[in-house]
Amino acid sequence: MRSARHRPVFRALAPRTLRGRLSLVALTTAALLITALTVVFNTAVERHLRHQADDELRARATAVAATVDTSGPQVRVLETANDQLLDTNVWIYAGKRPLEKPPATSAGSPLTRTADRLAARGAPDCATVHAGGQRSVRLCARPVPGGDATATVVTALDLTPYQSSADTLLLGSLILDAVMLVCAYVLTRLAVGRALRPVRTMTDQATQWSAVASGERFSTGGGPAELARLGTSLDALLDRIRAVLRHEQQLTGSCPTSCARHSPGSSPNSTGGDPGPAPPPRPEPLTR
């Protein structure tokens, strides 16, 4: 019942011309294809940016791991010239016990809890934490090889710049998609209109030729091959129209003499000749 109610609405919204319908079909197809390509492109971009972030985190973890000494029975953190730069968003664990953590983070913060879980696994791993709002932080853990003591370095990286780049690419791709759809619709209407121009021309010519019973035909015009069947059908129709008109002309040309001879109310004297002798007078009645 609902579909039956909505059918008049769909019919009212549907284009009435063939060019409009073909343009709508082309626009829908292009929109589906462009949407699929946009989703694939942006998914690939986000994955590439995430891999870049992971590579940067692993590089930082490797640099920090060079300052961790695990040769003795206890894990020691060596002091370096770039100690403040390396300690930014870095957690160092001796087993599961934290040795160092970023000054700006508390023990119960989501970043610290995630770093604790990564260090407890004791294997290279990464995780993403939503720190609030639209801010996301990526954390990666790297075990430090060495002697009997085990150590793990966890580094964190704010993904806001990467997300901003991904959002910019998404916005740019959406704008490009809109421009491409508009261009596709306009070009499709122009192409369909140009393709249907011979049909309109053939219709006008058929109207003119049928009015004067012309002997010209489409089969001798050398039109497009796709319209050969239409031209053949129109030629056959024009031949029938011409035959009917010729038959009517023959009937019209032979009608004046025969129709005047056999029309009701006509007499031999009505042609304007000699009226002939007058009829005799009627006899008068006898009186007594």
BADREN-572543 format. One record per residue (C-alpha): residue number from 1; residue in one letter; x, z, y. Coordinates in Angstrom, 1 decimal, decimal comma. Example, Ala and Ser with C-alpha at 12.3 -4.5 7.8 and 13.67 -1.06 7.14 Angstrom:
BEGIN
+-----+---+--------+--------+--------+
|   k | r |     c1 |     c3 |     c2 |
+-----+---+--------+--------+--------+
|   1 | A |   12,3 |    7,8 |   -4,5 |
|   2 | S |   13,7 |    7,1 |   -1,1 |
+-----+---+--------+--------+--------+
# end
This chain:
BEGIN
+-----+---+--------+--------+--------+
|   k | r |     c1 |     c3 |     c2 |
+-----+---+--------+--------+--------+
|   1 | M |    0,0 |    0,0 |    0,0 |
|   2 | R |    2,8 |    0,9 |    2,4 |
|   3 | S |    4,6 |   -2,4 |    1,8 |
|   4 | A |    1,4 |   -4,3 |    2,4 |
|   5 | R |    0,9 |   -2,5 |    5,7 |
|   6 | H |    4,5 |   -3,3 |    6,8 |
|   7 | R |    4,3 |   -7,0 |    5,9 |
|   8 | P |    2,6 |   -8,1 |    9,1 |
|   9 | V |    5,2 |   -6,2 |   11,1 |
|  10 | F |    8,1 |   -7,9 |    9,2 |
|  11 | R |    6,4 |  -11,3 |    9,7 |
|  12 | A |    6,0 |  -10,7 |   13,4 |
|  13 | L |    9,7 |   -9,7 |   13,7 |
|  14 | A |   10,9 |  -12,6 |   11,5 |
|  15 | P |   12,1 |  -15,7 |   13,4 |
|  16 | R |    9,6 |  -18,5 |   13,5 |
|  17 | T |   12,1 |  -21,4 |   13,6 |
|  18 | L |   14,4 |  -22,6 |   10,9 |
|  19 | R |   17,4 |  -22,3 |   13,2 |
|  20 | G |   16,5 |  -18,7 |   13,9 |
|  21 | R |   16,1 |  -17,8 |   10,2 |
|  22 | L |   19,4 |  -19,5 |    9,2 |
|  23 | S |   21,1 |  -17,7 |   12,1 |
|  24 | L |   19,7 |  -14,4 |   11,0 |
|  25 | V |   20,8 |  -14,9 |    7,4 |
|  26 | A |   24,3 |  -15,9 |    8,6 |
|  27 | L |   24,4 |  -12,8 |   10,9 |
|  28 | T |   23,3 |  -10,5 |    8,1 |
|  29 | T |   26,0 |  -11,9 |    5,7 |
|  30 | A |   28,7 |  -11,7 |    8,3 |
|  31 | A |   27,7 |   -8,1 |    9,1 |
|  32 | L |   27,9 |   -7,0 |    5,5 |
|  33 | L |   31,3 |   -8,7 |    5,1 |
|  34 | I |   32,7 |   -7,3 |    8,3 |
|  35 | T |   31,4 |   -3,8 |    7,5 |
|  36 | A |   33,1 |   -3,9 |    4,1 |
|  37 | L |   36,4 |   -5,1 |    5,6 |
|  38 | T |   36,2 |   -2,5 |    8,3 |
|  39 | V |   35,7 |    0,3 |    5,8 |
|  40 | V |   38,6 |   -1,0 |    3,6 |
|  41 | F |   40,9 |   -1,4 |    6,6 |
|  42 | N |   40,2 |    2,1 |    8,1 |
|  43 | T |   40,5 |    3,7 |    4,7 |
|  44 | A |   43,9 |    2,0 |    4,2 |
|  45 | V |   45,0 |    3,1 |    7,7 |
|  46 | E |   44,0 |    6,8 |    7,1 |
|  47 | R |   45,8 |    6,8 |    3,8 |
|  48 | H |   48,9 |    5,3 |    5,4 |
|  49 | L |   48,9 |    7,8 |    8,2 |
|  50 | R |   48,5 |   10,6 |    5,7 |
|  51 | H |   51,5 |    9,3 |    3,7 |
|  52 | Q |   53,5 |    9,3 |    6,9 |
|  53 | A |   52,5 |   12,9 |    7,6 |
|  54 | D |   53,5 |   13,9 |    4,1 |
|  55 | D |   56,9 |   12,1 |    4,4 |
|  56 | E |   57,6 |   13,9 |    7,7 |
|  57 | L |   56,6 |   17,3 |    6,1 |
|  58 | R |   58,9 |   16,6 |    3,1 |
|  59 | A |   61,7 |   15,6 |    5,3 |
|  60 | R |   61,4 |   18,9 |    7,3 |
|  61 | A |   61,1 |   20,9 |    4,1 |
|  62 | T |   64,3 |   19,3 |    2,8 |
|  63 | A |   66,1 |   20,2 |    6,1 |
|  64 | V |   64,8 |   23,8 |    5,9 |
|  65 | A |   65,7 |   24,1 |    2,2 |
|  66 | A |   69,3 |   23,4 |    3,1 |
|  67 | T |   69,4 |   26,7 |    5,0 |
|  68 | V |   68,0 |   28,7 |    2,0 |
|  69 | D |   70,7 |   30,2 |   -0,3 |
|  70 | T |   69,5 |   30,8 |   -3,9 |
|  71 | S |   72,9 |   31,1 |   -5,5 |
|  72 | G |   72,8 |   34,9 |   -5,6 |
|  73 | P |   70,4 |   37,3 |   -7,1 |
|  74 | Q |   68,4 |   37,4 |   -3,9 |
|  75 | V |   67,2 |   34,6 |   -1,6 |
|  76 | R |   68,9 |   34,5 |    1,7 |
|  77 | V |   68,1 |   32,4 |    4,8 |
|  78 | L |   71,1 |   31,1 |    6,6 |
|  79 | E |   71,2 |   31,0 |   10,4 |
|  80 | T |   71,8 |   27,5 |   11,9 |
|  81 | A |   72,2 |   26,1 |   15,4 |
|  82 | N |   68,7 |   24,5 |   15,2 |
|  83 | D |   67,1 |   27,6 |   13,7 |
|  84 | Q |   64,1 |   27,7 |   16,2 |
|  85 | L |   63,4 |   24,0 |   15,7 |
|  86 | L |   63,4 |   24,3 |   11,9 |
|  87 | D |   61,4 |   27,5 |   11,8 |
|  88 | T |   58,4 |   25,9 |   13,7 |
|  89 | N |   55,4 |   25,9 |   11,3 |
|  90 | V |   57,6 |   26,9 |    8,3 |
|  91 | W |   57,0 |   29,5 |    5,6 |
|  92 | I |   59,9 |   30,6 |    3,3 |
|  93 | Y |   59,0 |   32,4 |    0,1 |
|  94 | A |   61,2 |   34,2 |   -2,4 |
|  95 | G |   59,0 |   33,7 |   -5,5 |
|  96 | K |   55,6 |   34,7 |   -4,1 |
|  97 | R |   56,9 |   37,1 |   -1,5 |
|  98 | P |   57,1 |   35,6 |    2,1 |
|  99 | L |   60,4 |   35,9 |    3,8 |
| 100 | E |   59,6 |   34,1 |    7,0 |
| 101 | K |   56,5 |   32,7 |    8,6 |
| 102 | P |   55,7 |   31,2 |   12,0 |
| 103 | P |   55,3 |   33,8 |   14,7 |
| 104 | A |   52,0 |   32,5 |   15,9 |
| 105 | T |   50,2 |   32,9 |   12,5 |
| 106 | S |   48,8 |   36,1 |   11,1 |
| 107 | A |   48,9 |   37,2 |    7,5 |
| 108 | G |   45,1 |   36,5 |    7,0 |
| 109 | S |   44,9 |   33,2 |    8,8 |
| 110 | P |   43,8 |   30,1 |    6,8 |
| 111 | L |   47,2 |   28,5 |    7,2 |
| 112 | T |   49,0 |   31,5 |    5,7 |
| 113 | R |   46,5 |   31,8 |    2,8 |
| 114 | T |   47,0 |   28,1 |    2,0 |
| 115 | A |   50,8 |   28,5 |    2,2 |
| 116 | D |   50,6 |   31,4 |   -0,2 |
| 117 | R |   48,6 |   29,4 |   -2,7 |
| 118 | L |   51,1 |   26,5 |   -2,5 |
| 119 | A |   54,1 |   28,8 |   -2,9 |
| 120 | A |   52,4 |   30,5 |   -5,9 |
| 121 | R |   52,2 |   27,2 |   -7,7 |
| 122 | G |   56,0 |   26,7 |   -7,6 |
| 123 | A |   55,6 |   22,9 |   -7,5 |
| 124 | P |   55,7 |   20,2 |   -4,9 |
| 125 | D |   52,1 |   20,0 |   -3,5 |
| 126 | C |   50,2 |   19,4 |   -0,3 |
| 127 | A |   46,9 |   20,5 |    1,1 |
| 128 | T |   44,9 |   20,0 |    4,3 |
| 129 | V |   43,4 |   22,9 |    6,2 |
| 130 | H |   40,7 |   22,6 |    8,9 |
| 131 | A |   41,9 |   25,2 |   11,4 |
| 132 | G |   38,8 |   25,0 |   13,6 |
| 133 | G |   36,8 |   22,4 |   15,3 |
| 134 | Q |   38,2 |   18,9 |   14,6 |
| 135 | R |   41,7 |   20,2 |   14,2 |
| 136 | S |   43,3 |   19,6 |   10,8 |
| 137 | V |   46,7 |   20,8 |    9,6 |
| 138 | R |   48,6 |   19,4 |    6,7 |
| 139 | L |   50,8 |   21,7 |    4,6 |
| 140 | C |   53,4 |   20,7 |    2,0 |
| 141 | A |   55,4 |   22,9 |   -0,4 |
| 142 | R |   58,9 |   22,2 |   -1,7 |
| 143 | P |   60,7 |   24,4 |   -4,3 |
| 144 | V |   64,3 |   25,1 |   -3,5 |
| 145 | P |   66,6 |   24,4 |   -6,5 |
| 146 | G |   69,4 |   26,9 |   -7,1 |
| 147 | G |   70,4 |   29,8 |   -9,3 |
| 148 | D |   68,3 |   32,6 |  -10,8 |
| 149 | A |   66,4 |   33,2 |   -7,6 |
| 150 | T |   63,4 |   31,0 |   -6,8 |
| 151 | A |   62,4 |   30,0 |   -3,4 |
| 152 | T |   59,8 |   27,7 |   -1,8 |
| 153 | V |   59,6 |   26,2 |    1,6 |
| 154 | V |   56,2 |   25,4 |    3,0 |
| 155 | T |   56,0 |   23,2 |    6,2 |
| 156 | A |   52,9 |   22,5 |    8,3 |
| 157 | L |   52,0 |   19,6 |   10,6 |
| 158 | D |   49,2 |   19,2 |   13,0 |
| 159 | L |   47,2 |   16,0 |   12,1 |
| 160 | T |   45,6 |   15,6 |   15,6 |
| 161 | P |   47,9 |   12,8 |   16,7 |
| 162 | Y |   47,3 |   11,0 |   13,4 |
| 163 | Q |   43,6 |   11,5 |   13,6 |
| 164 | S |   43,6 |   10,2 |   17,2 |
| 165 | S |   45,4 |    7,1 |   16,1 |
| 166 | A |   42,9 |    6,6 |   13,3 |
| 167 | D |   40,0 |    7,1 |   15,7 |
| 168 | T |   41,4 |    4,6 |   18,2 |
| 169 | L |   41,8 |    2,0 |   15,4 |
| 170 | L |   38,3 |    2,7 |   14,2 |
| 171 | L |   36,9 |    2,2 |   17,7 |
| 172 | G |   38,9 |   -0,9 |   18,3 |
| 173 | S |   37,7 |   -2,3 |   14,9 |
| 174 | L |   34,1 |   -1,6 |   15,8 |
| 175 | I |   34,4 |   -3,4 |   19,1 |
| 176 | L |   36,1 |   -6,3 |   17,4 |
| 177 | D |   33,3 |   -6,4 |   14,8 |
| 178 | A |   30,6 |   -6,5 |   17,5 |
| 179 | V |   32,4 |   -9,4 |   19,3 |
| 180 | M |   32,8 |  -11,2 |   16,0 |
| 181 | L |   29,1 |  -10,8 |   15,1 |
| 182 | V |   28,0 |  -12,1 |   18,5 |
| 183 | C |   30,3 |  -15,1 |   18,2 |
| 184 | A |   29,1 |  -15,7 |   14,6 |
| 185 | Y |   25,5 |  -15,7 |   15,7 |
| 186 | V |   26,0 |  -18,0 |   18,6 |
| 187 | L |   28,2 |  -20,4 |   16,7 |
| 188 | T |   25,7 |  -20,4 |   13,8 |
| 189 | R |   22,8 |  -21,3 |   16,1 |
| 190 | L |   24,8 |  -24,1 |   17,7 |
| 191 | A |   25,9 |  -25,5 |   14,4 |
| 192 | V |   22,4 |  -25,3 |   12,9 |
| 193 | G |   20,9 |  -26,8 |   16,0 |
| 194 | R |   23,4 |  -29,7 |   15,9 |
| 195 | A |   22,8 |  -30,2 |   12,1 |
| 196 | L |   19,0 |  -30,3 |   12,7 |
| 197 | R |   19,3 |  -32,8 |   15,6 |
| 198 | P |   19,1 |  -35,9 |   13,3 |
| 199 | V |   15,9 |  -34,5 |   11,9 |
| 200 | R |   14,3 |  -34,2 |   15,3 |
| 201 | T |   15,6 |  -37,7 |   16,2 |
| 202 | M |   14,1 |  -39,1 |   13,0 |
| 203 | T |   10,8 |  -37,5 |   13,7 |
| 204 | D |   10,6 |  -39,0 |   17,2 |
| 205 | Q |   11,6 |  -42,4 |   16,0 |
| 206 | A |    9,0 |  -42,2 |   13,2 |
| 207 | T |    6,3 |  -41,4 |   15,7 |
| 208 | Q |    7,3 |  -44,3 |   17,9 |
| 209 | W |    7,6 |  -46,8 |   15,1 |
| 210 | S |    4,2 |  -45,8 |   13,6 |
| 211 | A |    2,5 |  -46,3 |   16,9 |
| 212 | V |    3,6 |  -49,9 |   17,3 |
| 213 | A |    3,9 |  -50,8 |   13,6 |
| 214 | S |    7,5 |  -51,5 |   14,0 |
| 215 | G |    9,6 |  -53,1 |   11,2 |
| 216 | E |   12,6 |  -50,8 |   11,8 |
| 217 | R |   13,5 |  -48,4 |    9,0 |
| 218 | F |   15,8 |  -45,5 |    8,5 |
| 219 | S |   17,5 |  -47,0 |    5,5 |
| 220 | T |   19,3 |  -49,4 |    7,8 |
| 221 | G |   20,4 |  -46,8 |   10,4 |
| 222 | G |   23,4 |  -45,5 |    8,5 |
| 223 | G |   22,4 |  -41,8 |    9,0 |
| 224 | P |   23,8 |  -38,7 |    7,3 |
| 225 | A |   23,8 |  -38,8 |    3,5 |
| 226 | E |   21,9 |  -35,5 |    3,4 |
| 227 | L |   19,0 |  -37,1 |    5,2 |
| 228 | A |   18,8 |  -40,1 |    2,9 |
| 229 | R |   15,9 |  -38,8 |    0,9 |
| 230 | L |   14,0 |  -37,8 |    4,1 |
| 231 | G |   14,6 |  -41,3 |    5,5 |
| 232 | T |   13,4 |  -42,9 |    2,3 |
| 233 | S |   10,2 |  -40,9 |    2,4 |
| 234 | L |    9,6 |  -41,7 |    6,0 |
| 235 | D |   10,2 |  -45,4 |    5,4 |
| 236 | A |    7,6 |  -45,4 |    2,6 |
| 237 | L |    5,1 |  -43,7 |    4,9 |
| 238 | L |    5,8 |  -46,2 |    7,7 |
| 239 | D |    5,3 |  -49,1 |    5,3 |
| 240 | R |    1,9 |  -47,7 |    4,3 |
| 241 | I |    0,9 |  -47,1 |    8,0 |
| 242 | R |    2,0 |  -50,7 |    8,8 |
| 243 | A |    0,0 |  -52,1 |    5,9 |
| 244 | V |   -3,1 |  -50,2 |    7,0 |
| 245 | L |   -2,8 |  -51,4 |   10,6 |
| 246 | R |   -2,3 |  -55,0 |    9,5 |
| 247 | H |   -5,4 |  -54,8 |    7,4 |
| 248 | E |   -7,4 |  -53,4 |   10,3 |
| 249 | Q |   -6,1 |  -56,1 |   12,6 |
| 250 | Q |   -7,2 |  -58,8 |   10,0 |
| 251 | L |  -10,7 |  -57,2 |    9,8 |
| 252 | T |  -10,9 |  -57,0 |   13,6 |
| 253 | G |   -9,9 |  -60,6 |   14,0 |
| 254 | S |  -12,5 |  -62,0 |   11,6 |
| 255 | C |  -15,4 |  -59,8 |   12,7 |
| 256 | P |  -16,7 |  -61,4 |   16,0 |
| 257 | T |  -18,1 |  -64,6 |   14,4 |
| 258 | S |  -19,5 |  -63,1 |   11,3 |
| 259 | C |  -20,8 |  -60,0 |   13,0 |
| 260 | A |  -22,6 |  -62,1 |   15,7 |
| 261 | R |  -24,2 |  -64,3 |   13,0 |
| 262 | H |  -25,5 |  -61,5 |   10,9 |
| 263 | S |  -26,2 |  -58,8 |   13,5 |
| 264 | P |  -29,9 |  -57,5 |   13,6 |
| 265 | G |  -32,1 |  -58,8 |   16,5 |
| 266 | S |  -30,1 |  -62,0 |   16,9 |
| 267 | S |  -31,9 |  -65,4 |   16,7 |
| 268 | P |  -30,8 |  -69,0 |   16,8 |
| 269 | N |  -32,2 |  -69,3 |   20,4 |
| 270 | S |  -30,1 |  -66,5 |   21,7 |
| 271 | T |  -27,0 |  -68,6 |   21,8 |
| 272 | G |  -28,0 |  -70,3 |   25,1 |
| 273 | G |  -29,1 |  -73,7 |   23,6 |
| 274 | D |  -32,3 |  -75,7 |   23,8 |
| 275 | P |  -35,3 |  -73,3 |   23,5 |
| 276 | G |  -37,2 |  -75,9 |   21,4 |
| 277 | P |  -41,0 |  -76,7 |   21,5 |
| 278 | A |  -43,4 |  -74,1 |   22,7 |
| 279 | P |  -45,6 |  -72,5 |   20,1 |
| 280 | P |  -49,3 |  -73,8 |   20,0 |
| 281 | P |  -51,9 |  -71,8 |   21,9 |
| 282 | R |  -54,1 |  -69,4 |   20,0 |
| 283 | P |  -57,7 |  -70,5 |   19,4 |
| 284 | E |  -60,4 |  -68,7 |   21,4 |
| 285 | P |  -63,2 |  -66,9 |   19,5 |
| 286 | L |  -66,6 |  -68,7 |   19,1 |
| 287 | T |  -69,5 |  -67,3 |   21,0 |
| 288 | R |  -73,1 |  -67,7 |   20,1 |
+-----+---+--------+--------+--------+
# end
